Amino acid sequence: MTLRKRVYTDWEDRVLIYAYRDADGTERLCMQRDAESAACTLLGSGSLYELAVDADRKRIALVDAVAAIVDETAQVDLAQLARDGRLLSPIRHPDPAHMYLTGTGLTHRASAESRDRMHAASTAGNDTDTIRMYRIGEEGGRCDDDAPGAAPEWFYKGDGSTLVAPGAALESPCFALDGGEETEVAGIYLIGHDGTPRRIGFALANEFSDHVIEKANYLYLAHSKLRPSSIGPAILLGDLPETIAGSTRIRRGGETIWEAPFASGEAHMCHEVANLEHHHFKYELFRRPGDLHVHYFGAATVSFGDGITIEAGDTIEIASEAFGAPLFNTVTRSAADSRKLVRVTPL
């Protein structure tokens, strides 16, 4: 599919898009050129999904679709929207079952070493599978012309019903042993009307996981990932910077109990983004027209590796200037009874 020639503007190549609820409850979009600029409303109501589908069918670049409807005289206060709880997940599918949340791990050395320490005691001094998998990425995680590189680790997190808006609660299920943040960058994709994966952009992400169950046995990784997660508040349209610098904080009772810088982007990853994308979208199942995909690129930092246990009521903040407004979420725990057996009945 050939895109129409780009419409050139005075913008930078990268643009931040937010979704929010207006005072009357209408869903709207706004655009920010960078973290220091004012956020300007996009004319009309609607979602980024609808805008992306329309751009795909018209064969125009998404940034040009944004340029055609931005109203630079109408500005919104992102900080106030956050305080009012009116920021939404920057993208959602009208049918959550058609939105996949997936990811890959062991792409960043720091998180690979943190996971390696979880299981090193049981390996009698030999390399863990974690380190072996990371080295596979170090040695072969780049594409060679049209040839893909080595396959990364892959996991499934859920469908669109598990995606939590910025500022909303990340709820650990009653049976969870832990609920901890994973600071990541995620790629956001629409499958075009002809089955071609189309990258919408990138977002900050909290890929919330259960590290205690994962530590018990690495084969429990699949269970540990079936938790809610959050992205945003903005989606970055355009190329991913080589380096994404930022910080992660955990606050309890208004005080910071843990803080760490993080670095992501391809300069800090053993797999390049193109290789991660190939090994996800090579499956025809994931190329169904109209579907959305959020694909997590692996943790840049994890507080669990520093011995932090997150409690209900703690707030997690992930911030990077490249992604505009920070991502906040508070951790809660389900009040359901974990001892109650889920019974299956015959039809």
DAFEN-V28673 format. One record per helix or strand of 3 or more residues. SS is the DSSP state (alpha for helix, beta for strand). FROM is the first residue (numbers start at 1). TO is the last residue. If there is no record, write none. Layout:
ss->SS from->FROM to->TO
ss->SS from->FROM to->TO
This chain:
ss->beta from->15 to->21
ss->beta from->27 to->32
ss->beta from->39 to->42
ss->alpha from->48 to->58
ss->alpha from->62 to->67
ss->beta from->70 to->76
ss->alpha from->78 to->83
ss->alpha from->96 to->98
ss->beta from->99 to->103
ss->alpha from->109 to->122
ss->alpha from->129 to->140
ss->beta from->155 to->159
ss->alpha from->160 to->162
ss->beta from->169 to->172
ss->beta from->183 to->191
ss->beta from->197 to->206
ss->alpha from->211 to->216
ss->alpha from->218 to->225
ss->beta from->229 to->231
ss->beta from->234 to->237
ss->beta from->244 to->252
ss->beta from->255 to->264
ss->alpha from->266 to->268
ss->alpha from->273 to->281
ss->alpha from->284 to->286
ss->beta from->292 to->296
ss->alpha from->303 to->306
ss->beta from->315 to->319
ss->alpha from->321 to->323
ss->beta from->327 to->333
